[in-house]
Amino acid sequence: MQKFTNIFIFFLSFWAISTIISFYFDVYVLFPFTLLENNEIPYNNLIAIRLAILATFAFYGLMHFLHGSKEVYPIHFLKTFLFMLSIMGLTVFLKGYAEVSLKQWLLLLFFFCVATILHLATGSKNRRFGKK
């Protein structure tokens, strides 16, 4: 399971880096490999990402106040953000700002599955926030 997870993280990291680099060449890529004809990202996606960032910040802020400052493994941050992206995306899509395509629903499911895989693949020492 650990080897599968590492390969999975490698490919997601490669995708992220290539998407960032492509931006500087005026090529706009939406997950997974959808090229945008103009540089306009769907409004639902922008709102979901914004709320996921805020929810992740709120989560770690609350954990800081409840447990004090502790080191957090990068994988914990990644899975927390992906869980928040799934939850916030679901709430934004259900609120119905615009029509949501099947592809967007499948992407939410994909990110939730990735977060779940990361959660299951990390050992219990990496899973907890707080005292060891």
C-alpha positions as CSV (number, residue, x, y, z in Angstrom):
1,M,0.0,0.0,0.0
2,Q,2.9,2.4,0.9
3,K,4.5,1.9,-2.5
4,F,1.2,2.5,-4.4
5,T,0.6,5.7,-2.3
6,N,4.1,7.0,-3.1
7,I,3.6,6.4,-6.8
8,F,0.3,8.1,-6.6
9,I,1.7,11.1,-4.8
10,F,4.6,11.3,-7.3
11,F,2.2,11.5,-10.3
12,L,0.0,14.1,-8.6
13,S,3.1,16.1,-7.7
14,F,4.3,15.9,-11.3
15,W,0.9,17.0,-12.5
16,A,0.9,20.0,-10.1
17,I,4.4,21.1,-11.1
18,S,3.7,20.8,-14.8
19,T,0.4,22.8,-14.4
20,I,2.3,25.5,-12.6
21,I,5.0,25.7,-15.3
22,S,2.4,25.7,-18.1
23,F,0.8,28.8,-16.5
24,Y,3.9,30.8,-17.3
25,F,3.6,29.8,-20.9
26,D,0.0,30.9,-21.0
27,V,-1.3,27.4,-21.1
28,Y,-4.2,26.9,-18.6
29,V,-4.8,23.3,-17.5
30,L,-7.7,22.1,-15.4
31,F,-7.5,18.8,-13.6
32,P,-6.8,16.2,-14.9
33,F,-5.5,17.4,-18.3
34,T,-8.2,19.7,-19.7
35,L,-6.8,22.6,-21.6
36,L,-8.8,25.8,-21.3
37,E,-9.4,27.8,-24.5
38,N,-9.5,31.0,-22.4
39,N,-8.0,31.5,-19.0
40,E,-11.3,31.3,-17.2
41,I,-11.7,28.7,-14.5
42,P,-15.3,27.7,-13.7
43,Y,-16.7,29.9,-10.8
44,N,-17.8,26.8,-8.8
45,N,-14.2,25.5,-8.8
46,L,-12.8,28.9,-7.6
47,I,-15.3,29.2,-4.8
48,A,-14.7,25.5,-3.7
49,I,-10.9,26.1,-3.7
50,R,-11.2,29.3,-1.8
51,L,-13.4,27.8,0.9
52,A,-11.2,24.7,1.1
53,I,-8.2,26.9,1.8
54,L,-10.1,28.8,4.5
55,A,-11.4,25.5,6.0
56,T,-7.9,24.1,6.1
57,F,-6.6,27.2,7.8
58,A,-9.5,27.1,10.3
59,F,-8.9,23.4,11.0
60,Y,-5.2,23.9,11.8
61,G,-6.0,27.1,13.8
62,L,-8.5,25.1,16.0
63,M,-6.0,22.3,16.4
64,H,-3.4,24.9,17.5
65,F,-5.7,26.3,20.2
66,L,-6.8,22.8,21.3
67,H,-3.5,21.0,21.3
68,G,-0.8,23.7,21.0
69,S,1.7,24.0,18.2
70,K,2.9,20.6,17.0
71,E,4.8,19.6,13.9
72,V,2.5,18.3,11.2
73,Y,3.6,15.9,8.5
74,P,3.2,17.2,4.9
75,I,1.0,14.2,4.1
76,H,-1.4,15.3,6.9
77,F,-1.7,18.8,5.5
78,L,-2.3,17.3,2.0
79,K,-5.0,14.9,3.1
80,T,-6.6,17.6,5.2
81,F,-6.8,20.0,2.3
82,L,-8.2,17.3,0.0
83,F,-10.9,16.4,2.5
84,M,-11.7,20.1,2.9
85,L,-11.8,20.5,-0.9
86,S,-14.2,17.5,-1.2
87,I,-16.5,18.8,1.5
88,M,-16.5,22.5,0.4
89,G,-16.9,21.4,-3.2
90,L,-19.9,19.3,-2.3
91,T,-21.5,22.2,-0.4
92,V,-20.8,24.7,-3.3
93,F,-22.1,22.3,-5.9
94,L,-25.2,21.6,-3.9
95,K,-25.8,25.3,-3.3
96,G,-26.1,25.5,-7.1
97,Y,-24.3,28.7,-8.3
98,A,-24.2,27.2,-11.8
99,E,-24.8,23.9,-13.5
100,V,-22.4,21.3,-12.3
101,S,-21.2,18.7,-14.8
102,L,-20.7,15.0,-14.2
103,K,-17.0,15.6,-14.6
104,Q,-16.9,18.0,-11.7
105,W,-18.8,15.5,-9.5
106,L,-16.3,12.8,-10.4
107,L,-13.4,15.1,-9.6
108,L,-14.8,15.7,-6.2
109,L,-15.1,11.9,-5.7
110,F,-11.6,11.5,-7.0
111,F,-10.1,14.0,-4.5
112,F,-12.1,12.4,-1.6
113,C,-10.7,9.0,-2.6
114,V,-7.2,10.4,-2.8
115,A,-7.6,11.9,0.7
116,T,-9.0,8.6,2.0
117,I,-6.1,6.6,0.5
118,L,-3.6,9.0,2.1
119,H,-5.3,8.7,5.4
120,L,-5.3,4.9,5.3
121,A,-1.7,4.7,4.0
122,T,-0.2,6.8,6.7
123,G,0.6,5.1,9.9
124,S,-1.2,6.0,13.1
125,K,1.8,8.2,14.2
126,N,1.3,10.3,11.1
127,R,-2.4,10.4,11.4
128,R,-2.8,12.1,14.8
129,F,-2.6,15.7,15.5
130,G,-1.3,16.5,18.9
131,K,0.5,14.5,21.5
132,K,2.3,11.3,20.7
